[in-house]
Amino acid sequence: MPAHSIWKGSISFGLVNIPVKLYSTSDNSKDFSFNQLDNKNHKIQYKKWCSIEDREVPYSELKKGYQISKDNYVVIEKEDLDKIKMKTTQSIDVKEFIDSKDLDPLLIEKSYYVGPEKNKKNGTIDKAYTLFSRVINETNKIAIGKVVLKDREHLVALRAYQRGIVMHQLRYIDELKPVDEVEGMDGSSSYSSSQQPSIDSKELSLGKTLVENLSNKEFDISQYSDEYTKQLEKVINAKATGKETVSNTLSKNQDEDVSKNLLEALKASLQQKTTKPKRN
């Protein structure tokens, strides 16, 4: 089934405009969601309830409020939001190009496929799309730009992907928590360098050897699958047909006694079969 586009516009840089469409990169059709039921299997409904007046509040009375202190809110009206609403330009405006290595994956919030807008008369792909895709691929560059989606301006990155382009919606730098807030990581004010455990040369060498033994030239993600979702689907299908479910607890095959000693754990790991099993 052909994918449905969720946005239509163009990539704009310089005097060049490339007509494109955005598509979701994820398939949520296999996601499982549960409803809450009472003891008679009746679906539970949620009501908007005012605990002060002890009453249900109709939708027409609901407002948006931002809490500034305990029990103190600033009410934001629709007119307030309309005043700062971003103008939809239907354009991904490229601001600059960077080396692909300079894009920190931590900044990526979500991703979209960027497909070409075909010519309605002859069905051909715009030549500018193909050119743009090849240029950023062969120069190993990423385009940084801005686009308005759902009334909000987003920082985005465009990069070549297979035969086309993907767009990453990025977080702004002030949306990331500082790493210094994480206890134990380099630079943390609550964790001094004197507390760092010492690593001897033998441990380091064995660690590198183990990593090398588990390394592949190419990453094939198709060898991995969501084992929990598979088991959950079996449970649902079995219960739907009145069959017994079989317990299949997922567990790690790990010798806890060996893992307590880092050096012994490394040695034991290297003694295991070098053949890499298929991942789940």
N, C-alpha and C positions, 0 to 999 in steps of 0.2 A: 504494500500500500504506500503510495507516494506521501512524503511528509508534507504537512501543512505549514505554511509560513506564518510567523507571528508578528512580523513587521516588514514594511516595505519602504525603501528609501534609496539613498545613494551614498557611496564613499566619495568624499570631496577632499582634494588636495591640489593646491595651485589652482589652475583653471580646468582641471580634470574632474569630471563627475562620472562615477561608475554606478549604474543602477543595480541594486542588489536586494535580496530578501534575507531575513533572519529566520533560522529554524532552531528549535530546541535540540540540544545534543543528547538529552537523556530520555529514556523510555521508562515511564512510571507505570506502565500498564500491568506490571507484575508485582507492584507494591501491595502489601496487605494492610488493611486498616480495620480496626475493630470498633464495634458499637457497644456502648454500655447498656446492659439489660438488668431488669429487676429479677427477683427469684422466680417469676412466672414467665420469664423470657420476653417481657415487654420492653420495647426500646425506650430509653430514658431521654426526655427532652430537656433542653437547657433554657432557663428563663433569666431575663435581666431583672435582678432583684435589688431593691434598695433596703439595706439593713437598718437604716435610720428610721424610715417610715414604715418598714415591714410591709412592702407592697411590690407587686410586679410593675416594672416601668415599661410602657409601650415604646416602640421604636421611634415614634414621632417626638418623644421627649428626650431622646438621647443626644448628648453633646460630646465633643472631644475636649478633654481636660488634661493639662500637663501639671504634674505635682511639683511644687516648688518648696514645700515643707509639709510636715505632717498635717493632714486634713485641710491643706490649703492648695487650691488649684487655680491655674489660669485657664479660663475657657477660651478655646480657639474656635471661632466661627468659620463657616464655609467661605465667607467673604474675605477673611484674613488669609486663608490659603490661596484663594483666587488671585490676590494681589501679588503673591510671590510665585505663582504658577509659571513654570518655564514654558516658553514658546516652543511648540513642536515644529522643528525645521525639516524633519524627515531626512536628515543628513548626518552621516558620521564624519565629522570634521577632523581631518588628520592635522595634528600640530607639529609632530616631529617624528623622526625615525631613530631607533636605538639598536644596538647590537642585541641579538636574541639572548645572549648570556647575561645581560644586565636586567632582565625581567625576573624579579623574585617571585617564585610560585606562591609565596605566602600572600601576595597581593591579590591573587585571583579569587574572585567570589563566585562567579558562574561563567559558563561558556555557551556560545551559540555557533552554529554553522552559518557561514555567510555564503549564500548561493547567488549565482548570477541571475539577473532578470533577462529572460529570453526575448528576442524580437518577436512581437506579436504577428508580424506578417510572414516571416520565413522560419521562425523558431530557432534562429542561430543565437549563440552567446555573444554578448558584447565583447569586442576585441580588447577593450581597456581592462576588463576583468581578468582575462587571461594574461595580459601583459603585467598587470599589477601583481598577480599571484606569482608569476615567474621571477619578477624583479626582486621581490622581498625574499623569495626562496633562494635564489642564486647569490644574493648579497648577504644572506643570513641576517636580515634586518626584521624588526618589528615596528609597526606603525602605532604611535600613541595618539589618541584623539578623544573627542567628546561627542556624546550623542544624548538626546533627550528621549527617554523611554518612560511611559506612564507618568508624565508630568515632572519627572526628575532628571537632572543632568547627571550623566555617569561618565567616569573616566574609563576608557577602553583601550585594549591592545589588539591589533590585527596581525595575525601571523599566517604564514603559508602552512597548509595542512593537506597532505596527500595531493589530490588534483585541484584543490581549491583553497579556501581561506576560513579560518575560525576567528571569532571575536571573543576576547575575554573581558568580562566586566570586572573592573578592578576596584579594590578598596582604596580610599585615600589614606595617606600615611597616618593621619590622626585617628583612624579607626582601628589601628593595630595596637595591642597592648605592648608596652615596652618589655623587652626580654629581661631587663633588670628586675622586673617584678617576680621572676621565676627563681625560686631559691635553688641554688646549686649550679646555675649556669654561669658561664664566664661573665664577669661584670656585675654580678649580683652583689649589692651592698651588704646583704645578710650572709654572704658565704665567702670567706676570705680564701686567698690562694693557698694559705697554709693548711687548709682543710681538704685540699684536693688529694685524693689517694695517689700514691706513687705507683707507677707502672714500670716493671723491670723489662729489660730487653728481650728476655725469653717469652714473656707474656705477649709483648708487642709483636714479636716474630710469629708466634703461633696464631695470634689473632689475624694477622695479615694473610697467613697461609690458609686459614679457614675461610676467610672472605674470598680469596682467590679460587678456592675449590668450589665455592657456591656461586661463582660468577658466570654469567652467560654473555656472549658477544652481543646478542640482541634480546630486548625485552619482549616477550610474547605474553601479553595479558590474557589471551584466550585460554591459557592453561590454568587460570584461577577462576573459581566460581563461588557464589554465595551459598555455602553448605547449609547454613541455618534456614535460609528461605526455602531451599529444596525440602528440608525436613518438615518445615511448617506447612508447606503445600501438601505433603503426604499426610500429615496429621489432619488437616482440614478435609481432604478428600476422603480419608478413612472414616472420620466422624460423620460426614455428610451421607455416607452409604451404610452407616451402622456397623462398621467393622472395628475391630480392636486395633489400637495404635501400639506400635512397637517402640520401646524405649531405645533411643540411640544417642546417648549423652556424648556430646563433643568434648574431648579432653586432649590435653597435650601429653605426648609421650616423652616424659622428662623424668630423669632420675634426680630427685631432690637432693639426695645425699651428695652426689657428684657435683651438682651445680653450686653447692655451698663453697667449694674451692674453685676459684677462677681458673687456675692453671690446670687442675685435673679435668675441669669441664672442657677446656680447650683441647686437651689431649684426647679425651673420650670422643669429642666431636670429630676430630680428624681420623679416628680409627673406624668411624662408621663407613658404610659403603659410599663410594664416590658417585654412584649413580644417583641422579637427582629425581626423586619421585614426582609424579604429576601433582601439582598443587590443587587445592579446592578453593 
